[in-house]
Amino acid sequence: NNGALPNALPKKPSVAVAEGATLNVSANESIASLSGAGTVNIAPLATLAVGSSDTFTGTFAGAGTLAPTHLKVDSLASPPVLATPGALTFGATGTLDWAKGAISSDWVTVATAAKGISGVENLSGWTSTGRTDIRFKLSADGKSLLAKVKTGIVLIVR
């Protein structure tokens, strides 16, 4: 069926998209995990909620919305950890996994979305493993999620 979803996916499946293959998402879908090296094309009015995409090395395409509930940052590699030509939204709950040394005291881009990012304020409520001292902000154009280690001023009173 050319990689198109017939009507809907089974409830919360794990989906693998092989290299060279395309998964076309034309309706709101929720999956437990995403893996593989193919392309995930999200239609303009569709949203794909993804529980984990730790092993997905493919690309996101389309103008739809990607809504991850788990984000793993292994390194400060370029391109960003997560990039989509559509929108990116963060819900009220989720998990952030930070590898040791994966973030610095300078602002680095961890996600980009051509159609904009929403829900960044929710990230403060996500569970964080590896690091708990991370700050987030949106870029001025609202299309990049930036992160850095919190820094502060130490005041010594004598």
Residue frames as qw, qx, qy, qz and C-alpha x, y, z in Angstrom:
[[0.000, 0.884, 0.468, 0.000, 0.00, 0.00, 0.00],
 [0.412, 0.674, -0.043, 0.612, 2.93, 2.37, -0.73],
 [0.375, 0.009, -0.513, 0.772, 3.59, 2.94, 2.97],
 [0.336, -0.372, -0.058, -0.863, 0.28, 4.80, 3.41],
 [0.187, 0.037, 0.831, -0.523, -1.71, 3.97, 6.50],
 [0.078, -0.370, -0.837, -0.394, -4.98, 2.27, 5.45],
 [0.332, -0.776, -0.377, -0.381, -7.13, 3.96, 8.10],
 [0.376, -0.815, 0.307, -0.318, -5.36, 3.92, 11.41],
 [0.351, 0.388, -0.813, 0.256, -2.56, 2.16, 13.22],
 [0.670, -0.418, -0.612, 0.044, -3.33, -0.39, 15.93],
 [0.420, -0.893, -0.035, -0.156, -3.37, 1.14, 19.41],
 [0.328, -0.846, 0.419, 0.031, 0.15, 2.35, 20.42],
 [0.964, 0.197, 0.018, 0.179, 2.26, 0.15, 18.12],
 [0.435, -0.604, 0.413, 0.524, 6.02, 0.16, 17.75],
 [0.679, 0.719, 0.123, -0.084, 6.79, 1.25, 14.19],
 [0.552, -0.376, 0.472, 0.575, 9.96, 0.57, 12.18],
 [0.546, 0.807, 0.037, -0.223, 10.52, 2.48, 8.93],
 [0.835, -0.041, 0.315, 0.449, 13.20, 0.84, 6.81],
 [0.188, -0.525, 0.327, 0.763, 15.82, 2.88, 4.96],
 [0.019, 0.015, -0.687, -0.727, 14.32, 3.98, 1.64],
 [0.145, -0.546, -0.815, -0.127, 10.74, 3.46, 2.91],
 [0.121, -0.261, 0.076, -0.955, 8.22, 6.17, 3.78],
 [0.102, -0.481, -0.822, 0.287, 5.55, 6.10, 6.46],
 [0.098, -0.373, -0.267, -0.883, 2.73, 8.47, 5.48],
 [0.096, -0.407, -0.732, 0.537, 0.69, 9.76, 8.42],
 [0.062, -0.372, -0.445, -0.812, -2.56, 11.35, 7.22],
 [0.544, -0.674, -0.329, -0.376, -4.55, 11.39, 10.49],
 [0.319, -0.702, 0.477, -0.422, -3.80, 11.88, 14.18],
 [0.891, 0.019, -0.451, 0.045, -1.83, 8.85, 15.37],
 [0.426, -0.744, 0.453, -0.246, -0.05, 7.79, 18.54],
 [0.866, 0.220, -0.440, 0.084, 2.77, 5.23, 18.54],
 [0.785, -0.602, 0.013, 0.148, 4.83, 3.73, 21.36],
 [0.479, -0.570, 0.418, 0.520, 8.15, 3.90, 19.55],
 [0.640, 0.757, -0.049, -0.122, 9.72, 4.75, 16.20],
 [0.585, -0.473, 0.534, 0.386, 12.84, 3.15, 14.77],
 [0.731, 0.442, 0.431, 0.290, 14.60, 2.74, 11.44],
 [0.342, -0.365, 0.261, 0.826, 16.23, 5.01, 8.87],
 [0.252, 0.517, 0.673, 0.466, 13.35, 5.84, 6.52],
 [0.052, -0.200, -0.058, -0.977, 11.13, 8.89, 6.13],
 [0.006, -0.552, -0.771, 0.317, 8.06, 9.77, 8.19],
 [0.004, -0.260, -0.335, -0.906, 5.78, 12.12, 6.23],
 [0.003, 0.484, 0.704, -0.520, 3.18, 13.85, 8.42],
 [0.132, 0.619, 0.568, 0.526, 0.26, 15.41, 6.49],
 [0.057, 0.435, -0.069, 0.896, -0.57, 19.09, 7.15],
 [0.553, -0.490, 0.009, -0.674, -3.55, 18.54, 9.49],
 [0.895, -0.185, -0.406, 0.016, -2.20, 15.39, 11.16],
 [0.277, -0.757, 0.507, -0.305, -0.33, 14.92, 14.45],
 [0.836, 0.088, -0.532, 0.106, 2.00, 12.03, 15.21],
 [0.524, -0.726, 0.344, -0.282, 2.57, 11.43, 18.94],
 [0.756, 0.322, -0.544, 0.166, 5.74, 9.38, 19.45],
 [0.774, -0.633, -0.023, -0.007, 6.69, 7.74, 22.74],
 [0.562, -0.588, 0.436, 0.386, 10.33, 7.03, 21.90],
 [0.724, 0.688, -0.045, 0.007, 12.41, 7.58, 18.80],
 [0.508, -0.712, 0.435, 0.214, 15.82, 6.77, 20.28],
 [0.580, -0.146, 0.689, 0.410, 16.81, 4.51, 17.41],
 [0.529, 0.757, 0.383, 0.038, 15.18, 6.48, 14.57],
 [0.421, -0.416, 0.303, 0.747, 17.89, 7.89, 12.31],
 [0.347, 0.512, 0.625, 0.477, 15.61, 8.80, 9.41],
 [0.048, 0.042, 0.033, 0.997, 13.96, 12.09, 8.56],
 [0.212, 0.603, 0.652, -0.407, 10.64, 13.76, 9.21],
 [0.084, 0.120, 0.490, 0.859, 8.81, 15.33, 6.28],
 [0.167, -0.634, -0.687, -0.314, 5.51, 17.08, 5.72],
 [0.056, -0.478, 0.099, -0.871, 3.82, 20.06, 7.33],
 [0.686, -0.532, -0.440, -0.230, 2.04, 18.12, 10.10],
 [0.340, -0.758, 0.365, -0.420, 2.80, 18.16, 13.83],
 [0.678, 0.104, -0.681, 0.257, 5.25, 15.90, 15.64],
 [0.520, -0.681, 0.158, -0.490, 4.50, 15.45, 19.36],
 [0.600, 0.208, -0.725, 0.267, 7.27, 13.49, 21.13],
 [0.676, -0.685, -0.022, -0.270, 6.94, 12.29, 24.71],
 [0.821, -0.410, 0.202, 0.342, 10.58, 11.17, 24.96],
 [0.436, 0.866, -0.212, 0.124, 13.65, 13.05, 23.78],
 [0.863, -0.335, 0.116, 0.360, 17.16, 11.59, 24.03],
 [0.250, 0.931, -0.263, 0.047, 20.19, 13.83, 23.65],
 [0.945, -0.105, 0.020, 0.311, 23.35, 11.77, 23.15],
 [0.581, -0.117, 0.136, 0.794, 25.64, 14.46, 21.85],
 [0.107, 0.751, 0.087, -0.645, 25.84, 18.00, 20.57],
 [0.439, 0.070, 0.688, 0.573, 26.07, 16.72, 17.02],
 [0.364, 0.497, -0.056, -0.786, 24.79, 18.77, 14.14],
 [0.281, -0.484, -0.262, -0.786, 22.07, 18.60, 12.86],
 [0.438, -0.367, 0.438, -0.694, 19.88, 18.90, 15.97],
 [0.262, -0.034, 0.937, -0.226, 18.56, 15.81, 17.76],
 [0.338, 0.548, 0.758, -0.102, 15.09, 16.38, 16.31],
 [0.060, 0.322, -0.268, -0.906, 14.22, 18.27, 13.14],
 [0.357, 0.499, 0.789, 0.023, 10.92, 18.46, 11.29],
 [0.093, 0.186, 0.367, 0.907, 9.62, 20.60, 8.42],
 [0.352, -0.640, -0.575, -0.367, 6.25, 20.68, 10.18],
 [0.358, -0.725, 0.188, -0.558, 5.36, 21.78, 13.72],
 [0.521, 0.041, -0.764, 0.379, 6.71, 20.40, 16.98],
 [0.485, -0.620, 0.017, -0.617, 4.73, 20.41, 20.20],
 [0.296, 0.148, -0.836, 0.437, 5.62, 19.25, 23.71],
 [0.580, -0.554, -0.482, -0.352, 2.85, 17.96, 25.96],
 [0.474, -0.760, 0.191, -0.402, 2.56, 18.22, 29.74],
 [0.770, -0.453, 0.449, 0.001, 4.46, 14.99, 30.44],
 [0.798, 0.540, -0.258, 0.070, 7.46, 13.29, 28.95],
 [0.811, -0.456, 0.170, 0.325, 11.04, 12.19, 29.54],
 [0.358, 0.871, -0.330, 0.057, 14.32, 13.88, 28.64],
 [0.917, -0.239, 0.105, 0.301, 17.44, 11.69, 28.61],
 [0.181, 0.932, -0.312, 0.028, 20.75, 13.56, 28.64],
 [0.907, 0.091, -0.200, 0.359, 24.02, 11.76, 28.02],
 [0.542, -0.681, 0.020, 0.492, 26.97, 12.94, 30.10],
 [0.328, -0.359, 0.369, 0.792, 28.62, 15.84, 28.30],
 [0.301, 0.489, 0.714, 0.400, 25.71, 16.18, 25.86],
 [0.012, -0.924, -0.311, -0.220, 25.02, 19.77, 26.80],
 [0.532, 0.125, -0.211, 0.810, 27.14, 22.78, 27.61],
 [0.151, -0.600, -0.396, 0.679, 26.90, 26.15, 29.31],
 [0.104, 0.240, -0.346, -0.901, 26.33, 27.73, 25.88],
 [0.686, 0.353, 0.303, -0.559, 22.93, 27.64, 24.17],
 [0.088, -0.189, 0.874, 0.439, 22.75, 24.74, 21.70],
 [0.647, 0.121, -0.209, -0.723, 19.95, 23.73, 19.34],
 [0.322, -0.099, 0.930, -0.147, 18.33, 20.42, 20.26],
 [0.388, 0.487, 0.782, 0.035, 15.26, 20.60, 18.00],
 [0.091, 0.254, -0.241, -0.932, 13.99, 22.57, 15.02],
 [0.341, 0.523, 0.780, -0.043, 10.57, 22.83, 13.39],
 [0.188, 0.181, 0.401, 0.878, 9.92, 24.90, 10.26],
 [0.282, -0.610, -0.512, -0.534, 6.29, 25.52, 11.28],
 [0.264, -0.636, 0.278, -0.669, 7.18, 26.44, 14.88],
 [0.445, -0.044, -0.830, 0.333, 7.50, 24.88, 18.31],
 [0.482, -0.567, -0.016, -0.668, 4.93, 25.00, 21.10],
 [0.875, -0.422, -0.209, -0.113, 4.74, 23.67, 24.64],
 [0.520, 0.431, -0.503, 0.539, 8.32, 24.53, 25.62],
 [0.343, -0.531, 0.371, -0.681, 6.99, 25.71, 28.99],
 [0.932, -0.204, -0.056, -0.294, 5.88, 22.10, 29.58],
 [0.729, 0.353, -0.518, 0.275, 9.46, 20.81, 29.49],
 [0.095, -0.511, 0.575, -0.632, 10.00, 21.99, 33.07],
 [0.760, -0.206, 0.335, -0.517, 7.49, 19.33, 34.10],
 [0.863, 0.290, -0.401, -0.099, 9.12, 16.50, 32.18],
 [0.851, -0.459, 0.208, 0.147, 11.16, 13.84, 33.97],
 [0.389, 0.816, -0.426, 0.038, 14.86, 14.34, 33.32],
 [0.936, -0.266, 0.122, 0.195, 17.53, 11.64, 33.52],
 [0.739, 0.272, 0.022, 0.616, 21.24, 12.23, 33.37],
 [0.216, 0.138, -0.132, 0.958, 20.90, 15.96, 34.11],
 [0.133, -0.741, -0.647, 0.117, 18.47, 18.06, 36.08],
 [0.239, -0.652, -0.057, 0.717, 20.13, 21.43, 35.55],
 [0.323, 0.230, 0.597, 0.698, 18.98, 22.17, 31.99],
 [0.219, 0.577, 0.235, -0.751, 17.31, 25.42, 30.86],
 [0.418, 0.404, 0.702, 0.411, 15.26, 25.75, 27.68],
 [0.182, 0.623, 0.111, -0.753, 14.22, 28.62, 25.50],
 [0.649, 0.609, 0.441, 0.116, 12.78, 29.20, 22.06],
 [0.430, 0.033, 0.272, 0.860, 14.76, 30.99, 19.40],
 [0.131, 0.353, 0.100, -0.921, 13.52, 34.46, 18.47],
 [0.413, 0.118, -0.529, -0.732, 11.68, 33.06, 15.42],
 [0.730, -0.102, 0.393, -0.549, 10.01, 30.29, 17.49],
 [0.863, 0.348, -0.282, -0.236, 11.40, 27.53, 15.27],
 [0.596, 0.326, -0.661, 0.319, 14.30, 26.19, 17.35],
 [0.751, -0.647, -0.099, -0.088, 14.46, 24.72, 20.84],
 [0.367, 0.628, -0.517, 0.451, 17.66, 25.73, 22.61],
 [0.826, -0.534, -0.183, 0.009, 19.09, 24.18, 25.76],
 [0.367, 0.591, -0.515, 0.500, 22.00, 24.80, 28.10],
 [0.576, -0.281, -0.635, 0.432, 23.24, 23.93, 31.54],
 [0.282, -0.921, -0.215, -0.161, 21.91, 26.32, 34.17],
 [0.547, 0.189, -0.329, 0.746, 24.57, 28.64, 35.47],
 [0.364, -0.873, -0.314, -0.086, 24.38, 30.89, 38.45],
 [0.172, 0.714, -0.373, 0.568, 26.32, 33.32, 40.51],
 [0.716, -0.351, -0.516, 0.314, 27.89, 32.11, 43.71],
 [0.121, -0.825, 0.128, -0.537, 27.88, 34.77, 46.40],
 [0.678, -0.130, -0.555, 0.464, 30.32, 34.29, 49.22],
 [0.300, -0.850, -0.023, -0.432, 29.49, 36.26, 52.34],
 [0.605, 0.098, -0.567, 0.550, 32.21, 36.68, 54.96]]
